[in-house]
Amino acid sequence: MVEMITAAIAFSFEGESKKRLIWLIPQRFYYRQIMYYVAIRSIVRAIKGELVTWGILKRTGNVQIETFNVTP
């Protein structure tokens, strides 16, 4: 209830529609569950020593640079 009241106050300060308050409770529940999953997965990977990579970039060296003449 405290969270709903503070959210209603925040919505009134921002001029938001009060209809959106109905989504507060489901959003809070699912958001927390997703964050628990991410945090636990991160801790397990840190304990195992696994590295998180962004993928491998194949370097080809075929970039061409175009020059632009800037005249004042």
CORLIN-V398038 format. One line per field, one symbol per residue. psi: psi as a letter, one per 20 degrees, with the letter a starting at -180 (. if undefined). A space follows every 10 residues. Layout:
psi=???
This chain:
psi=hghgghhhgg hhhikqpihi hhigghgggh gggghggggg hggghhghjp qpqjrpppoh kkppppqpoo p.
